[in-house]
Amino acid sequence: MDVSHVSAAYAYRGQHADETEVQYAARLVRELEAEFLKAGPRRVAAFVAETVGGPTGGGIAPPKTYFEGVRRICTKYGVLLILDEVMCGSGRTGTYFAFEAEGQVQPDLVAIGKGLSGGYLPIAATLVRGRVYDAIESNGGFVHGHTYQAHPVSCAAALAVQKIVRRVDMLSRCQQLGALLENHLKQSLQGSKYVGDIRGRGLFWAVEFVEDTNSKQPLDARFAFANKMRSLAHERGVAILSGTGTADGLVGDHIMLAPPLLITKRELSMLVSIVKLVYVQVETAYDKAKVSTTNKAITTTYQPPPTKVSQHR
């Protein structure tokens, strides 16, 4: 199967200084259409994306109007829009589907999991739009299966979780606590020496670390900044994710926080306090490591995008 890629909707590194958020989104959508035309629209089956990025890029939310533009281009050329919401869906970002916050967007297929059962039992699902289902059924159906598909205990757990989500209005709670988490993170970390970007939605947040906040040059990959933070946080009873390759797939560091939707305000405060504590420890260790390697060049493969004037439409 032939696969091609377009630029990630990654405003921190991709949006030009002279662009608005909407202009940046429009440029990305033009790039997608150009890629369809390059491949030949009749040869493109689907466009696949995470609505809000998971651990690879770290909580990257798309710019406004991006997915509306993507939906429009997919419809224009008869291409399926497939969204991966295994991590960001099921209420994690404050709406049940993350794409609900993206305007007039109707995907053709959506993959969900993780939060579907609250993590209590393994289960995932693929949600299919009616016209796609009808097309499959009218052409012989989808003859496929997994050994443990429709497992009754997993399905019962997922059903129970969905009932709780509705009964206690978990989505509103996630929105409120997400705003609190954002505020705590920015008060505690924004402006810190190596903190480049704090981003996310709902209870799905990430912090990207850089050597220089102006150039956005990644940290020395040999030090493993984010991994060290993760290890120290785990020692203090807080589970965070760490990621590398944030900037270009090879270099860059970030951490992700995705606490349970049932977390309390007190626990959120404790979570951010520990993240701040381990950040300071790792920042100090990184500075010492740099001093000990004075006059040795930091090895990195990162090349920042060229600065140019955007052609807006």
Secondary structure as GFF3:
##gff-version 3
##sequence-region A 1 313
A	DSSP	alpha_helix	11	14	.	.	.	ID=ss1
A	DSSP	alpha_helix	21	39	.	.	.	ID=ss2
A	DSSP	three_ten_helix	41	43	.	.	.	ID=ss3
A	DSSP	beta_strand	46	50	.	.	.	ID=ss4
A	DSSP	alpha_helix	66	77	.	.	.	ID=ss5
A	DSSP	beta_strand	80	84	.	.	.	ID=ss6
A	DSSP	three_ten_helix	98	102	.	.	.	ID=ss7
A	DSSP	beta_strand	109	112	.	.	.	ID=ss8
A	DSSP	three_ten_helix	114	117	.	.	.	ID=ss9
A	DSSP	beta_strand	125	128	.	.	.	ID=ss10
A	DSSP	alpha_helix	130	137	.	.	.	ID=ss11
A	DSSP	alpha_helix	152	167	.	.	.	ID=ss12
A	DSSP	alpha_helix	170	189	.	.	.	ID=ss13
A	DSSP	beta_strand	195	201	.	.	.	ID=ss14
A	DSSP	beta_strand	204	209	.	.	.	ID=ss15
A	DSSP	three_ten_helix	221	223	.	.	.	ID=ss16
A	DSSP	alpha_helix	225	235	.	.	.	ID=ss17
A	DSSP	beta_strand	241	244	.	.	.	ID=ss18
A	DSSP	beta_strand	253	257	.	.	.	ID=ss19
A	DSSP	alpha_helix	265	292	.	.	.	ID=ss20
###
